[in-house]
Amino acid sequence: MTVLLYVAGVLVFVVAILASIGLHELGHLVPARAFGAKVTQYFIGFGRTLWSTRRGETEWGVKAVPLGGYVKIVGMLPPGKGSVEEVEVDADGNEVRRLRDFNTGMFSSLIADARKAEWDLVEPGDTDRLFYQLPWWKKVIVMAGGPTVNLVLAFVAFLLIFSTYGVRTLEPAEGQPVVDTVSECLLPYDESGRACTADDPQAPAAAAGLRPGDTIVSFNGTEITGWEQLRSLIRTNDDGRAVIGYERDGELHQATTSTTVERRPTDESGETLRQVGFLGITPTAVEHVERGGPIFTLEQMWGMTKDSVVAIVQLPVKVWEVGKAILGLEERKADSPMSIVGGGRIAGEVASHDEIGATEKLVMLGSLIGGFNLFIGLFNFVPLLPLDGGHIASALWEGLRRRLARLVGRPDPGHVDPAKLLPVAYVVGLAIVVMGAVLVVADLVVPLSLTG
């Protein structure tokens, strides 16, 4: 039964991601066709074609490697200044357009070959249907359509979760704090979570003899009324000496200890540190549930978006650390990025976990799928070719420079030529492929786990 649930979880996740990829590509295809551009291919996956069919001028299909998808819009690259269009007649008497480029040099030849490959798809009658000839704002809509679909899917997934299940957090119970756990040892902040060793100093609360169930009633002579008050007093206890009054089994006791000073982050980045007092207890908590509709969902997603943007900026460094984990040079961190393979493994663990209820499983799977869509959508907006954001940036620049030319009375500068950035696009594309491969290998060799 556990194996079946695991497989079911993996399948649900994979199918959901493939559906997201398919809808992403439809986000490009639908507006492209609506604006009159010619779309010749729509595929989910890369590599060898597993199945395809032709409907009108578009070939629809599925390929062997389900790590993405694409639509082929004819005329993404305009002819270059050194390009000459030639019209030939094939054996059947049909006109065939060819693009000949007389530029030389490594990069020039690379760009020329890309232009030729684009132009080989142009047929008689396609001249007015080429993508590069669309107004800049239509280009933006076409290229933004895909990642926008991912963001909408993420919003729908989180809206369903936040409006029904809600956001559940554990908050300290009201009134005088009751000790829930007592830290056995004092660990550096960046090593929190690891097991205590014989070399680690004893935590102040443990040294004072505090136990789970004790109620803290005073701290250095100040009557305690709540956890936030106690935590503030501990953190600002400059001289370190602490006299703690507590109640155990209906009797009042007093213990003296020293609140050890430790370094804690003062901002969300975790880089700026300050010294604060530390006792080593956590209070008993109660579950707090907050539900909401679209506005609440957007507020929650805004925080996720900021975290995702930070993750995208740090992605090369994180993948480098994952690579070292593959080689056994360090442990793989719990917050490291993962591929669709890792996501599938986590989904399988969630579905087959005995201690997670059915509702919580659905919520966790929905959150996983929503999180992937949010990250994919934001990542595709990065303004670098070959990502959608690179094409969007080119279109915006085209619109801006044409408007500036009109304002100053200069001739229309024409279409922006993204082909000039193809060397950069190939480097970025190669980097994306390498990072993806590293994450897939890591998810097989040193996988992340639900249980840590």
Sequence and secondary structure as in RCSB ss.txt:
>XXXX:A:sequence
MTVLLYVAGVLVFVVAILASIGLHELGHLVPARAFGAKVTQYFIGFGRTLWSTRRGETEWGVKAVPLGGYVKIVG
MLPPGKGSVEEVEVDADGNEVRRLRDFNTGMFSSLIADARKAEWDLVEPGDTDRLFYQLPWWKKVIVMAGGPTVN
LVLAFVAFLLIFSTYGVRTLEPAEGQPVVDTVSECLLPYDESGRACTADDPQAPAAAAGLRPGDTIVSFNGTEIT
GWEQLRSLIRTNDDGRAVIGYERDGELHQATTSTTVERRPTDESGETLRQVGFLGITPTAVEHVERGGPIFTLEQ
MWGMTKDSVVAIVQLPVKVWEVGKAILGLEERKADSPMSIVGGGRIAGEVASHDEIGATEKLVMLGSLIGGFNLF
IGLFNFVPLLPLDGGHIASALWEGLRRRLARLVGRPDPGHVDPAKLLPVAYVVGLAIVVMGAVLVVADLVVPLSL
TG
>XXXX:A:secstr
 HHHHHHHHHHHHHHHHHHHHHHHHHHHHHHHHHTT  EEEEEEEEEEEEEEEEETTEEEEEEEEEEEEEEEETT
 S   TTEEEEEEE TTS EEEEEEE   SHHHHHHHHHHHHHHTT  TT GGG GGGS HHHHHHHHHHHHHHH
HHHHHHHHHHHHHHT EEEEEE SSS BEEEE SB   GGGTTS   TTS B HHHHTT  TT EEEEETTEE  
 HHHHHHHHHT TT EEEEEEEETTEEEEEEEE EEEEEESSTTS SEEEEEE  EEE EEEEEE   HHHHHHH
HHHHHHHHHHHHHTHHHHHHHHHHHHTTSS   TT    HHHHHHHHHHHHH TTS HHHHHHHHHHHHHHHHHH
HHHHHTSSSTTSHHHHHHHHHHHHHHHHHHHHTT        GGGGHHHHHHHHHHHHHHHHHHHHHHHHS   T
T 
